Amino acid sequence: MNIALWIVAGLLAAAFLAAGSMKVLKDKEALKGAGMGWVDEFPPKVIGGLEIAAAVGLILPALLDIATILVPLAATGLVLMMIGAIVVHARRKEFQALAPNVVLLLLAAFVAWGRFGPYAF
């Protein structure tokens, strides 16, 4: 189970590092052109920064064995972020974006459960 949690945390970290970097590095118009119409309502650089912080928080504390409580906290933050994303996409009737958000939410919830619970560091 520990290996599964590491794999899922690594996949989540890679996904959110890539997504967050894109939101931080591209301007609003480029993001809007890529189908992210929500950028007019929410600051993409802040959301991207939070995604990058969560990606780092999923891996680095456990890797360095320092403040390992940050791993499940980062996963919980991603769960909350994905709940927000699901609500935003549902309100905007962007139903094609719901499935990836639900999958990411479930994966983050799995890491949070495992690292807060029976498989904590």
N, C-alpha and C positions, 0 to 999 in steps of 0.2 A: 504494500500500500504506500509505503514511503517513496518508492520509485515512481509510482503512478502520480503521486502528489507533486514530485519534482518535475516530471514530464509536463503535467498540466500547467504548473506554475511557469515553466519555461516557455511553453507555447503561448500562454497568456501574456507573458512579458514581451515576447517577440512581437505579438500582434499589437499590443498597446504601445510599444516603443515605436513601431512603424507608423501607426495611425496618429499618435501624438506628435511625432516629428513632422509628419505631413501638415498637420494643423498649425504647428508653430512656424514652419518654414515657408508655407505658401500664403499668399495674400487672400483676402476675402473673395475677390472676384474669381480667382483660380479655383478656390474651394467651391464656390457657387456653381462654376462651370462644370465641376466634377460631380454635381448632383447633391451638394450639401446646402440645400436652401435654408436650413436652420441658422446659417451664419449671420443672418440679419437680426436674429432674435437673441443669440447667445454669443459671447466672445470666444471665437475658436482658439485663440492663443492660450487663454486660461484653461479651456477644456483640454487642449493638447498638452499643456504643462502638467495638469493633473494626471493625465494618462501616462506621461513619461515618468512622473514621480511614482505612480503605482507600479509601473514596470520595474523600476529600480527596487522598489520596496518588496516586490515579490521574490527577488533573487538575492540581492546584495547582503541583507542582514543574515540570511541563513548561510550564505557562502562564507561570510566572515565570522560567523558565530557571535555576532554582536547585536544586541537588541532584537532578538528573533521574534518578539511579539509583533514587530512591524510587518511580518509576512502575512499573518491572518488579518491584520488591520488594513493592509493594502488590498487584500482580496475583498474584504468587506466594503471598502471604498469603491471598488470596481462594481460590486453588486449594486450599490446605491446609484452609481453612475449609469449602469445599464438599465435600472428601473426608470431613471429619469429619461434616458434615451428612448425607451419603449413608449413612455407616456408622450414625449414630444413627437415621435414618428407616428403614433396612433392618432394624435390630434391633427397632425398635418396630412393624415390619410396616406402616409408613405409605407404601405403595408409590406412592400418588398424588403424594407430594412428591419422589420421586426424579427425575422428568423435568426439572422446573425446576432442580434442583440440578446435574444433569448438564450442562444447557445453560449455566448460569452458570459451571460449572467449565471447560467448553470455551472459552467466550469469554474468561475470565480467563487461561487457558493460552495462547490466541492472543496476547493483549496481552503476557504475560510473554515468550513466544518472540520476538515482533517487537521488543520494546524492549530485551531483553537481547542479541539477535542482530543481524540484518542491518539493522534499522531503528531502531537506538538514536539517541537525541538527540545 
